[in-house]
């Protein structure tokens, strides 16, 4: 009984994931060992660019936000195209656009994908060829272009 209560106490004492840090001079977004490259700012709005070969891009959890008042609002066309290092993705509630083929053929990207209410449109093929199993659409989606989840063989009906 004592061991169980100690384990429970420790599990609640684990630190939450830290917020991302944006470095404008290096154009990087960092959280722990994950360093995303080609990140550009327009004011406080961030766009994630080319990370096709980035092996640190594994578990991408943007729910913690970005320090300094920045927000990830866009993921550029082809940003992670073919990157098999990406295994999970939690999109930020500030995201408004995902570009064409942004995560196409990220074959190890699996699990549930929640498209936030803030997301209004996606480009063609954005998640084509991923291992996503379930998709939850937010209320803001106005345009979900063709083949968004084509060839997602793990997707539940």
Secondary structure, DSSP 8 states (H G I E B T S, - for coil): -HHHHHHHHHHHHS-----BEEETTTTEEEETTEEE-SEEEETTEEEE---TT-TT--EEE-TT-BGGG-EEEEE-TTTTTT-TT--EEE--TT--EE-TTSSTT-TT-EEEEE--TT--EE-TTTTTT-EEEEEE--TT--EE-TTTTTT-TT---
